[in-house]
Amino acid sequence: MTRNDQPTAGNCIFNLFKKLPIKVFSGLLFILLSTIALPGYAQDKVKEKQKVKETGEPVKHSITRAAVYSAVLPGLGQAYNRKYWKIPIIYAGFGVIGYFIISNNNEYQLYKEAYVYTANNETYPIDNPYVGRYNLTQLQEGMDYYGRNRDLSYIIGGVWYIANILEAYVDAHFFDYDISEDLTLRLSPSFTPGVYRFDQPSPGIKVSLKF
């Protein structure tokens, strides 16, 4: 074994993660992001409270911070915007997308294993329901079908992730937008000058909306 062929620490870690199931890898990634994002989020909240206590003025809601929070940990930007009811919707979407990724990938791996086994005319015992059931053409079609569905699910997951960021960003724009509770609608009679004769006004209704 040459020096270049010797495994490095980076390669060992990469191979270890490569062998992990998608569900385990997703769980570890979520835990890692949570440990990074949540302490920073809590620290920012403490700083905001201290600033309000010192100055007596409310801290302006940060649009950028809302987007960054949702980028680091989906749903955290919505929590920052105090729209907590949106968080279950975000993770329900990721859950559905994750289900399709895992199920399609499992089927893809089964078809791939059966294809390689059949193409090489192997005879050793194998626990695969598609071996002997489908020919090479059918196995190739199954691989292509489930591979496309898996890749499409990854793309939809990426779009859902970006939508989570954009939603937090746009919603943060309206966080400090104040709509007064004193909304008054008044209807009163009015008279407008006539079109042809100014001495004969036309009756009408005047609508006044107070914000």
N, C-alpha and C positions, 0 to 999 in steps of 0.2 A: 504494500500500500504506500503510495507516494504521499507527500505532504499535502498536495492539493486534494487527494481523495479522502483524507481524514475528516470525519464529521466535526463540524463546529457547533458551538452552543446554539447559534442562531438556527442552523439546520435542524438540530434536535428538537428545538421548541416548535419550529414550523411543522415538522413531521408529527409531533405530538398533537398539535391542534388540528392537523389534517385528518387524523384518525378519529377525532371526537365526533359523535353524532350531532346533527344540526341543532336538536333541542338542547343538548348540553352546552354547546358553544353559544347559543343565543342566551341561555340563562347566565352563563359566565360573563358574557358581554354586557348584559343588563346590570348585573351586580357591579361590574367595573365602572360603568358609566354613572351608576347611582352613587358610588363612593366618591366619584370625582365631582359630580354636580351638586348633590344635596348639601354638603358642607359649605360650599360657596354660596348657595342660595340662602341658607340659614344665616351666614355671616353678613350678607347684603341686607337681609331683613333687620338684623340687629343694628347695623350702621344707620339704616333709614330711621329706625325708632329713636336712636340717639340724636340724629340731626333734627328731627321734629321736636324732641325735648329741649334741645339747645336753642333753636331758632324760633320755635313756635309756629313755623310755617310748614305746610305739607310738602313732602318731597315730590317733585315732578316725576310722573310715571315715565320710565325709560322704554322707548320703542325698541331700541337695539338690544337691550337686555332681555326683553321678552323673546325676541327671535333667537338670541344666543342660547338662552335656557332651553328652548324647544329643540334646538339643534344638538345640544349636548345630551339632553334626556327628553324624549318626546313626552309632552304633557306638562312639563315643568313650566314652560312659558304660559300655558293656560292657567296653572296655579298662581303664577305671578300676576296674571290679569284678573285673578279671583273668579275665574269661570271654571270652578271645580267639576261641574257636571259634564264638561266636555272630555275630561280625562278618561272615563270609562269607554266613551265612544272611540277615542283614539286607539286605546289598547285592544278593544274589541276588533277594530279593523286590522291591527297588526296580528291579532290571534287568528283571524280567518285567513289572512294572507300567509301566515306561517304554516297553517294547516295544509294549504294547497301546495306550498313549497315542499314540505316534508313528504306528503303523500305522493306527489308526482315524482320526487326524487327517489323514493323507495321503489316505485314501479319502474323507473328508468334503470335503476341498478339491477333489478331482477331481470329485465329484458336484456340488459348488457351482459350479465353473467351467463344467461341462457344462450345468447348469441355467440359468445366466445367459446363456450362449452361445445355447442353444436358445430361451429366452424372448424374447430380443432379435432373433431371426432373423438372427444374424450370419452372414457368408459368408467371413470371412478364414480362412486356414489355421490349424488348431489341432491340437496333439498331445494329444488326449484320447480314450481308448478308449471313453468313454461317450457321446460326441457321435454322434447318429444311431443309436445302439444302443438307447437308452431314450427314452421320451417324458417329458413334463414331470412327469406324476404319478409315474412310476417314479423319476425323478431326485430328486423331493422326498422320496419314501419312503427312498431311499438316504441322502440328507442327514440325515434325521431319525434313521435307524438308527445310522449311524456317529457322528453327533453325540452321541447318547445314550450309546453305548458309550465314547466318548472322555471325556465328562463323568463317567461312572461310574468309569472308570479313575482319573480325578483324585481322586474321593472315596475310592476304595480306597487310593490312594497316601497320602492324608491320614490314613486310619485306620491304615495300616501305620507311618507316621511317629509317630503318637501311641502306638501299641503299643510301638514301640522305646523311647520315653521311659518309659512305664509299666513295661516290663520291667526297665530299668536301675534305676528307682526301687525296685521291689519287691525285686529281687535284692540291692540295697545294704542292705536291712534285715537280710538273713541273712549279710552278709559277716563280721561279728564274732561271729556265733552259733557258740559252741564246743560241739562234740559230742565228749565224751571217747572215746578209743580203748579204754578199759577197760570194755567192755560185757560183762557176765557174766550168763549165764542158768543158774540152779541149780534142779534138780528134787530134791525130798526127800520122803520119806513123812511123812504127818501123820495125826493122829487128831482128829476133831471129836466133841463130845458128841452122843449120840443125840437124836433129835427127841422121842421119848416116854420114853426111859429114859436118864438121864445116866450110869448105871453101865455102859452098853454103847456105847462110842464107835464111831464109824463110820470106817473107814480111808479115806484119800484121798491126794492128791499135792499138795504145796506148790510153787508156782512163784515164784521170786524173780528179778527182773531188776534188775541194778545198772548205773546210768549212770555 
